[in-house]
Amino acid sequence: MSLLDVAAIKADFPIFDKKMRNDARLVYLDSGATSHKPQQVLDAERTFYTQHNAAVHRGSHLLAEEASAAYEGAREIVSHFIGADVDEIIFTKSATESLNLLAYSFSNTNRGVFALKPGDEILVSEMEHHANLIPWQQLAKRTGATLTWFGTTDEGRLDISKIDSLISTRTKIVAITHQSNVLGSINPIHMIAEKAHTVGALVVVDACQSAPHFALDVSTLDADFIAFSGHKMLGPTGIGVLWGRAALLAQMEPFLYGGSMIESVTMESATWAPAPRKFEAGVPNMAQAVGLGAAINYLQAIGMEKIHDHEVALTNYALSGLQTIKGLRIFGPLDTVDRGGVISFALDEIHPHDAGQVLDQYGIAVRTGHHCAWPLMRKFGVAGTTRASFYLYNDLSDIDVLIDGIAATQKYFKVS
């Protein structure tokens, strides 16, 4: 049974008043791609622009002071949300930028724990989103290091049976997703990090599919860096977060150069401001950061544990219902143990894009395609899947509509 008052929650989201094709109500099952925004977030952004708009950390007038206070207040909200020190929070435009920042900064630094050379290894997994795969591929090419990876079991979980051989003294970086955006499987980050740290490797976690859905605490997760995006957790687009251990950030070279990230400049040289400013060159996404702060406040007012329990209940209900459909194959675990609210599936004789178009006629919004995870698609021998992803504004009736929509899709294509 749902633990959340979904009707009350939906009332905060203007988009749910929208009618879809054929006058259907919106059944939004694509929060894994991007979430909708409550009025509280929209109001926070608008208020920033109408009452406090100025370039942060520039100027001594009232608006500049207010803008800077709002921006830094958002940073403090994020730090509390993940149990970090405030100066360890870096704002970027996206999680993709956060991960690229790390990969480029590591190669710019190229000393101490960041130095990579031929013979060293960067360990990822077969289930990574392209944003946490390609930056490390490119870093390996620039440095001569070798890219290695965890496989995926047929059940859709990370294959950690070879962890002792995959993590060795050659391993310098382990970059791993916390929760698969395709399979929903939640990976044992603490165990992997513990093993990686015994050989001195750095641990980078893509938390895009976990931070919006259950509580994170960097003091217990044991990673060295975490990246996530605002738009998947009720926040605006154009804002991402990178968390890193203070001692590591202090050693790293910048990713971008320009205003606000310097300590001193002459015509011949420059020195850098301490983190986080060192990694935030230029005028930042100020209103978006404020909106993200409002989104986190909204989530915390409901409670991350309640949100997680709600999604587990939805996922369990959906897994049970989908498994009754003939000709439907689920990719990922078939239970809710260490599993989030993402279910990818394929229908016999129906291309995912075709399935998505038919479901759209009933107001059902799902994601179709390879989900920026081509290696994983190749692992399972498919060109793509249809993906339903759940969030706090979904209820059991949404899943009933999905199941009925799949039946209608099979009928449309004359597939029994």
QUIBELRA-V518213 format. One record per pair of residues at least 6 apart in sequence whose C-alpha atoms are under 7 Angstrom apart, sorted by sequence separation. I is the first residue (numbers start at 1). GAP is how many residues later the second one is. D is the distance in whole Angstrom. If there is no record, write none. Layout:
# QUIBELRA-V518213
I_GAP_D / I_GAP_D
This chain:
# QUIBELRA-V518213
10_6_7 / 19_6_5 / 20_6_6 / 58_6_6 / 79_6_6 / 92_6_6 / 110_6_7 / 140_6_6 / 152_6_5 / 153_6_6 / 179_6_6 / 180_6_7 / 230_6_6 / 231_6_5 / 264_6_6 / 265_6_7 / 272_6_6 / 346_6_7 / 377_6_6 / 410_6_6 / 19_7_6 / 57_7_7 / 79_7_5 / 140_7_6 / 151_7_6 / 152_7_5 / 179_7_4 / 230_7_6 / 264_7_5 / 370_7_6 / 377_7_6 / 18_8_7 / 56_8_6 / 106_8_5 / 150_8_7 / 151_8_5 / 178_8_6 / 179_8_6 / 262_8_7 / 263_8_5 / 54_9_6 / 55_9_6 / 150_9_6 / 178_9_5 / 230_9_5 / 262_9_6 / 263_9_5 / 16_10_6 / 53_10_6 / 54_10_5 / 76_10_5 / 79_10_6 / 137_10_7 / 150_10_7 / 193_10_6 / 229_10_6 / 230_10_5 / 262_10_4 / 263_10_5 / 356_10_6 / 52_11_5 / 56_11_6 / 57_11_6 / 75_11_6 / 178_11_7 / 229_11_4 / 261_11_6 / 262_11_5 / 55_12_7 / 56_12_5 / 228_12_6 / 229_12_6 / 261_12_5 / 356_12_6 / 54_13_6 / 228_13_5 / 331_13_5 / 370_13_7 / 52_14_6 / 53_14_6 / 75_14_6 / 227_14_6 / 228_14_7 / 330_14_6 / 331_14_6 / 370_14_4 / 52_15_5 / 227_15_5 / 319_15_7 / 330_15_4 / 353_15_6 / 369_15_4 / 370_15_7 / 226_16_6 / 227_16_6 / 261_16_5 / 262_16_7 / 329_16_5 / 330_16_7 / 352_16_6 / 353_16_7 / 368_16_7 / 369_16_6 / 211_17_7 / 226_17_5 / 260_17_7 / 261_17_4 / 328_17_7 / 329_17_5 / 352_17_7 / 368_17_6 / 369_17_7 / 205_18_7 / 225_18_5 / 226_18_7 / 261_18_7 / 328_18_6 / 329_18_7 / 368_18_5 / 204_19_6 / 207_19_6 / 208_19_7 / 225_19_4 / 261_19_6 / 316_19_7 / 328_19_5 / 367_19_6 / 368_19_6 / 203_20_5 / 204_20_6 / 205_20_6 / 206_20_6 / 207_20_6 / 208_20_4 / 212_20_7 / 224_20_6 / 225_20_7 / 261_20_5 / 316_20_6 / 327_20_6 / 328_20_6 / 366_20_7 / 367_20_5 / 203_21_5 / 204_21_5 / 205_21_5 / 206_21_5 / 207_21_5 / 208_21_6 / 212_21_5 / 224_21_6 / 260_21_6 / 327_21_5 / 366_21_6 / 367_21_7 / 202_22_6 / 203_22_6 / 204_22_6 / 205_22_6 / 206_22_6 / 259_22_5 / 260_22_6 / 366_22_5 / 122_23_7 / 126_23_6 / 256_23_7 / 258_23_5 / 259_23_5 / 13_24_6 / 121_24_5 / 122_24_6 / 123_24_6 / 124_24_6 / 125_24_5 / 126_24_6 / 250_24_7 / 254_24_6 / 255_24_6 / 257_24_6 / 258_24_6 / 312_24_7 / 13_25_4 / 14_25_7 / 118_25_7 / 120_25_5 / 121_25_5 / 122_25_5 / 123_25_5 / 124_25_5 / 125_25_4 / 126_25_5 / 127_25_7 / 250_25_7 / 254_25_6 / 256_25_6 / 12_26_5 / 13_26_6 / 117_26_5 / 118_26_4 / 119_26_6 / 120_26_6 / 121_26_6 / 122_26_6 / 123_26_5 / 124_26_6 / 125_26_6 / 126_26_6 / 249_26_6 / 315_26_5 / 12_27_6 / 116_27_6 / 117_27_6 / 118_27_5 / 119_27_7 / 121_27_7 / 156_27_6 / 174_27_7 / 178_27_6 / 117_28_5 / 157_28_6 / 172_28_7 / 173_28_5 / 174_28_6 / 175_28_6 / 176_28_6 / 177_28_6 / 178_28_6 / 181_28_6 / 312_28_7 / 116_29_6 / 156_29_7 / 158_29_7 / 167_29_6 / 172_29_4 / 173_29_5 / 174_29_5 / 175_29_5 / 176_29_5 / 177_29_5 / 178_29_5 / 193_29_6 / 312_29_7 / 169_30_5 / 171_30_6 / 172_30_6 / 173_30_6 / 174_30_6 / 175_30_6 / 176_30_6 / 177_30_6 / 179_30_6 / 193_30_6 / 311_30_6 / 168_31_6 / 179_31_6 / 190_31_5 / 103_32_6 / 178_32_6 / 189_32_7 / 190_32_6 / 352_32_6 / 99_33_7 / 103_33_6 / 352_33_5 / 352_34_5 / 96_35_5 / 100_35_6 / 103_36_6 / 364_38_7 / 346_39_5 / 345_40_6 / 346_40_6 / 344_41_6 / 345_41_5 / 344_42_5 / 345_42_6 / 132_43_7 / 344_43_4 / 362_43_7 / 343_44_6 / 344_44_6 / 342_45_7 / 343_45_5 / 239_46_7 / 342_46_6 / 343_46_6 / 359_46_6 / 342_47_4 / 123_48_7 / 128_48_7 / 341_48_6 / 342_48_7 / 121_49_6 / 122_49_6 / 128_49_6 / 239_49_6 / 341_49_5 / 120_50_5 / 121_50_5 / 122_50_6 / 123_50_6 / 124_50_6 / 238_50_7 / 239_50_6 / 359_50_7 / 119_51_7 / 120_51_6 / 121_51_6 / 122_51_5 / 123_51_5 / 124_51_5 / 125_51_6 / 358_51_6 / 120_52_6 / 122_52_6 / 123_52_6 / 124_52_6 / 236_52_6 / 127_53_6 / 355_54_6 / 236_55_6 / 235_56_6 / 236_56_6 / 235_57_5 / 235_60_5 / 234_61_5 / 230_62_6 / 233_62_7 / 132_74_7 / 311_79_7 / 311_80_6 / 314_81_7 / 318_81_6 / 322_81_7 / 314_82_6 / 307_85_6 / 215_89_6 / 214_90_5 / 215_90_7 / 213_91_7 / 214_91_6 / 213_94_7 / 214_94_5 / 213_95_6 / 99_128_7 / 98_129_6 / 95_132_5 / 95_133_5 / 82_134_5 / 83_134_5 / 84_134_6 / 95_134_5 / 82_135_5 / 83_135_6 / 94_135_5 / 82_136_6 / 83_136_7 / 98_142_7 / 98_143_7 / 109_143_6 / 94_144_6 / 98_144_5 / 109_144_5 / 93_145_5 / 94_145_5 / 95_145_5 / 108_145_6 / 93_146_4 / 94_146_4 / 95_146_6 / 106_146_7 / 92_147_6 / 93_147_5 / 94_147_7 / 105_147_6 / 185_147_7 / 91_148_7 / 92_148_5 / 105_148_6 / 183_148_6 / 184_148_7 / 185_148_7 / 32_149_7 / 91_149_6 / 92_149_6 / 105_149_6 / 183_149_4 / 91_150_5 / 105_150_5 / 90_151_6 / 91_151_6 / 104_151_6 / 89_152_7 / 90_152_5 / 186_152_5 / 89_153_6 / 90_153_6 / 185_153_6 / 186_153_5 / 89_154_5 / 101_154_6 / 185_154_5 / 186_154_7 / 88_155_6 / 184_155_5 / 185_155_6 / 88_156_6 / 184_156_5 / 88_157_6 / 184_157_6 / 88_158_6 / 184_158_5 / 183_159_7 / 184_159_6 / 182_160_7 / 183_160_6 / 181_161_7 / 183_161_6 / 182_162_6 / 156_175_6 / 157_175_7 / 156_176_4 / 32_177_7 / 155_177_6 / 156_177_6 / 155_178_5 / 90_186_5 / 89_187_6 / 87_188_6 / 88_188_6 / 87_189_6 / 90_189_7 / 91_189_7 / 182_189_7 / 41_194_7 / 35_196_6 / 38_196_7 / 34_197_6 / 35_197_5 / 37_197_5 / 34_198_5 / 35_198_6 / 36_198_6 / 37_198_6 / 33_199_7 / 35_199_5 / 32_200_7 / 31_201_7 / 71_215_6 / 74_215_6 / 78_215_7 / 74_216_5 / 77_216_6 / 71_218_6 / 71_219_6 / 74_219_5 / 70_220_6 / 55_228_6 / 48_239_6 / 45_242_5 / 130_242_5 / 45_243_7 / 129_243_6 / 130_243_6 / 129_244_5 / 45_245_6 / 128_245_6 / 44_246_7 / 45_246_5 / 127_246_7 / 44_247_6 / 126_249_6 / 127_249_5 / 41_250_5 / 44_250_7 / 126_250_6 / 41_253_5 / 40_254_7 / 41_254_6 / 3_303_7 / 4_306_7 / 3_307_6 / 2_308_5 / 2_311_7 / 1_312_7 / 29_335_7 / 30_335_6 / 27_336_6 / 28_336_6 / 29_336_5 / 30_336_5 / 26_337_5 / 27_337_5 / 28_337_5 / 29_337_5 / 30_337_6 / 24_338_6 / 25_338_6 / 26_338_6 / 27_338_6 / 22_339_7 / 24_339_5 / 21_340_6 / 21_341_7 / 21_342_6 / 20_343_5 / 32_357_5 / 30_358_6 / 31_358_6 / 29_359_5 / 30_359_5 / 31_359_6 / 29_360_5 / 31_360_6 / 29_361_6 / 27_371_6 / 10_383_6 / 9_384_6 / 6_387_5 / 6_388_7 / 6_389_7
